[in-house]
Amino acid sequence: MPVGYPTPLPATNGTAIASLCCAVGAWLICPIIPAIVALVLANKAEAEIATAGGFQRGQDLTRIARILAWIHLALAGVALVIAVLFGIAVVMSNN
């Protein structure tokens, strides 16, 4: 490349941004569905970034989205188990 020409910066992958938005949205709006969508989008974004040949970035965004989504799903699962056990305890105490 001749001297004096600016090198283009790699663009941030839009799907990676969307996956992070869904992961954060899972914490703020709706518990389960956005977390699952975030995981799907994170996988798609990583595939797009890998095939972009260095012209896209956003792997850190997908990693953060996955972490947030999995933690959220784990906590939702624990809350569901607690709710079921509480429901069983209430039914058993009424007998």
N, C-alpha and C positions, 0 to 999 in steps of 0.2 A: 504494500500500500504506500503510495507516495506520501512524503512528509507534508504536513500542513492540513491534511484532510481529517476531520473529526471521525472517530469511530462511533458507530451507533451503539447506544446502550441497549442491553436486552430489556424487553418489555416484561412487565409483570403479567403473568397468566391470569386472565379474567375468571376462569373457573376456580383457580386457587383463591381468589378474592371472594367469590361466591360461596365457596366451602367454608371459609372462615366466618363470613356473615351468617350462614346457616348455623354454624356451631355456637356462635354468640347468641343468635336468636333463640336457640334451644334453651338457653339459660334465662332469657328474658320473656319470651312469649309462650311458646308451646313446648312441652317437655320432650316428647319422643320423636315426632315426625321430622323436625328440622335436624335433629342429631343424626338420624339415619341418612337424610339427604346430604348432610355435610360429609359423612363417610363416603358415600357414593361419589360425590363431586371431588373429594380429595383424591380418590383413586383415579378418576378421569383426568384431573389436573396433572397428577404426577406422570401419567402416560403421555399427555400432551407436552409437558416440559421435557421429558426424556427424548421425544422424537423431534423437538425443535432445534436440536443441534447447537445449543448454547445461546439461542436468540430469545429465549424466554427464561424467566426466573419465577420463584414463588414456592420453592420446595419447603422453605421454613413456614410459610403460611399453611401449606397442606399439613405439615407435621403438627402445628399448633391446633389446627381444626380437628385433626384426628384425636389429639389428646383431650381437648375440651369435649368432643362428642362422646368418647368412650367413658370419660369420668361422669358425664351427665347420664349416660345410659346405665352405668353401674349404680349411681345413686338412685335413679328411678327404679331400678330393679330391687334395690334394698328397701326403698319406700313401699313398693308393691308387696314384698314379702312381709314387712311389718304390718301393713294394712290387712293382709289376709290373716296373719296370726292374731291381730287385734280383733278382727271379725269373728274368728273361731273362738277366742276367749270370751267374747260377749255372748255368743250363742251358747257356749258351754255353761256360763254362769247363770243363764236364765233357766236352765233345766234343773 
